[in-house]
């Protein structure tokens, strides 16, 4: 009779170590799935914020805002609620909505009184309408409105210069000479982002007084101008072509050279047109609170909205994909060592819109004596408002040298 040795029994399914291992694997898989889901959601949210911020940067907007109410108006003064804008020294415009629906406009001078809640300012001129108690109003650093004749008493032509997108409107101010000459060097004024030709008013008296013709241009997406194909603002990357077209138009009207004068984004457009070889000699460049590096400026604006730097980086990538532009092309300081055109640079110490650092770096990197720099204690494009005589003295001296070498 033979005997057999029994095999040991297989572990039961309820074996505690195996059950624990399976439980850990299930928890790990769940954690991984949750992490992936969160990462997807985070990327989607980050992309959405980036898309939104790129939308803000390229948005075309032309609207009116009247955030304050006139407290009183009498005896050549106006009383306004006291805030950082209404109490600033300098020369400013006051715009209000008339009962007729039209805008009224006054020029404000020095502060003459007030208290903790109000400020009283001198009214030096009222070009349009009558300021009245209770009217909704706003402070306007452009100061003037209308057209060169109604605002400043300077004769002008409404002209249209040819461009790749069609006729672009502009104001042409002939030289202050018998017959209103158009020969010689022209000043071409280029306003900023979502702005208007009226931004150039503050330079007109000086330019006209020097006997220089001035062409103040509108460009794509401006009111009354052709829109860009996508209806978006391209931060100067396509708009500079309109500056080149304006220069070509000046040549057809008798100009032998130009001075390019850009405010804010107009500064980026002017510098880009200069680098691409304009069809007329550029005798000089004037830059007022210019965008000299979009990366730095977009980060500044993102920080003001509470966005971390990495979110702005994503927004910049979205913007580049949507517009086809390369933001590195707008790092102007890297071109400064090759600058051959005399440049007058105005910056402001309290600029809340554009990063100042690149403009200062540009001035430092340019060849010695090529950039004259004037800084004012003011906000974006408000160097003139802070001290009109000082601004105009610097502008007069520069334009005289640039146009009469």
Buried (B, 14 or more C-beta within 10 A) or exposed (E): EEEEEEEEEEEEEEEEEEEEEEEEEEEEEEEEEEEEEEEEEEEEEBBEBBBEBBBBBBEBEEEEEBEBEBBBBEEEBBBBBBEEBBBBEBBBBBBBBBEEEEBBBBBBBEBEEBEEEBBBBBBEEBBBBEBBEEBBBBBBBBBBBBBBEEBBEBEBBEBBBEBEBEEBBBBBBBBBEEEBBBEBBBBBBBBBBBBBBBBBBBBBBBBBEBBBBBBBBBBBBBEEBBEBEEEBBBBBBBBBBBBBBBBBBBBEBEBEBBBBBBBBBBBBBBBBBBBEEBEBEBBBBBBBBBBBBBBBBBBBBBEEEEBEEEBBBBBBBBBBEBBEBEBEBBBBBBBBEEBEBBBBBBBBEBBEBBBBBBBBBBBEBBEEEBBBBBBBBBBBBBBBBBBBEEBBEBBBEBBEBBBEE
